[in-house]
Amino acid sequence: MPNKKFLNFSVKLLLKERGDYLFSFFIFSFIIFMVTSVLFVSESIKRDLFVALSNEGQIVLKNTKGGRFYPLNDNHIDAILQISGVEDVVGKVDGYYNFAQDRRLFKIAVDDELDEKSMVVSSDIYKVLKEFKYEKELNFFMPNKEMTLKIKDVIDSNILSNNTIFVNQDVARKILQMSEDEYSYLDVIVSNEDEVENISLKIPRIFPDFVVLPNYEIVSDYDNLFYYKGGIFMILYIVSLLCFFILLKNQISAIYGTKRKEIAILRSIGFAIKDIVALKFIQNSIVVVGAYFFAIFFAYMYVFVLSAPLLKNIFLGESEGEIVFTPIMDIKMLVLVFIFTVIPYLASILIPSWKLAVEDVDEVMK
């Protein structure tokens, strides 16, 4: 095991040749930054989507006529409850309110913890409201009536809360002009998970106009979405890999070029082969491991503090400018990134260094 003096010598030699190592440091950092930024964005969105899905029933039902969605009512609930295997049916209320001043639709969602005079808005909506001087309350206009709600709180705009106003259920019905027994969609809760597919096939026989969305189909749609987006990001991965292989080629060329005599000199003054390999391992481990954590830190800041400008548009579109990503780190993926980048990089240095170290010193010095 290298002693303290050997470690000090390795670090001093590294600092002396820092110009040679800075290029490798920044290129490697760029590669890791690109890959981990994509992972952070993807995992954050997937986490929020699946959290939202976990709050729904195993089957989601919507009523369509002529391609448009229409409210459901208690009669629909009673009929579905008669299907064998259905444990419960819960009516949900949501929809969109037309904010005419900005020609924009605000999503209305239910939060029963709120009273009938207050609401909670996402930060992107609050930004719009402030432009029209609605900083403390908002007037909702419906046919022949209007309603004023106070802004109780402003929350971050993540993938779930973006463009959303949260209100009491009774208030939501008034804004969406729905009666007390009408619902936007139904959540069907099934006692036996294995019966979900069978029940999903039975419901259209009773209500042919219903859109039936089992949770496994929604999960599949989410996965397909990320596979599609992953295809776009494959270009970024290819660019990163090209940069990585250019970096490896540069390091190998350096070993066989300028570093060849350095290794020969070290051999001539008494360094053993294992000492030279250890020296190169220490120097390059400092560079590559430092670059790895440097890149992860800045990728984390870029995604979860700065909200990944430009990068998030590929996933969410240009209109989703106010979204804040929920911080999440997949340690297993980061370990895999480490294994498939750091280890090949070190191998590209250590193997040529070992080959040069076993060469005849006199031949190299000629």
HELIX and SHEET records of a PDB file:
HELIX    1   1 LYS A    4  LYS A   16  1                                  13    
HELIX    2   2 ARG A   18  SER A   54  1                                  37    
HELIX    3   3 ASP A   74  LEU A   81  1                                   8    
HELIX    4   4 ALA A  100  ASP A  102  5                                   3    
HELIX    5   5 SER A  123  GLU A  131  1                                   9    
HELIX    6   6 GLN A  169  LEU A  176  1                                   8    
HELIX    7   7 GLU A  193  GLU A  195  5                                   3    
HELIX    8   8 VAL A  196  ILE A  206  1                                  11    
HELIX    9   9 ASN A  215  TYR A  256  1                                  42    
HELIX   10  10 THR A  258  SER A  268  1                                  11    
HELIX   11  11 ILE A  273  TYR A  300  1                                  28    
HELIX   12  12 MET A  301  VAL A  305  3                                   5    
HELIX   13  13 LEU A  311  LEU A  316  1                                   6    
HELIX   14  14 ILE A  331  ALA A  357  1                                  27    
HELIX   15  15 VAL A  361  MET A  365  1                                   5    
SHEET    1   A 4 ARG A  68  TYR A  70  0                                        
SHEET    2   A 4 ILE A  59  LYS A  65 -1                                        
SHEET    3   A 4 TYR A 185  VAL A 190 -1                                        
SHEET    4   A 4 VAL A  86  LYS A  92 -1                                        
SHEET    1   B 3 ARG A  68  TYR A  70  0                                        
SHEET    2   B 3 ILE A  59  LYS A  65 -1                                        
SHEET    3   B 3 PHE A 210  PRO A 214 -1                                        
SHEET    1   C 2 LEU A  72  ASN A  73  0                                        
SHEET    2   C 2 GLU A 182  TYR A 183 -1                                        
SHEET    1   D 6 GLY A  95  PHE A  99  0                                        
SHEET    2   D 6 ARG A 104  VAL A 110 -1                                        
SHEET    3   D 6 THR A 164  VAL A 167  1                                        
SHEET    4   D 6 SER A 118  SER A 122 -1                                        
SHEET    5   D 6 LYS A 145  ILE A 155  1                                        
SHEET    6   D 6 GLU A 137  MET A 142 -1                                        
END                                                                             
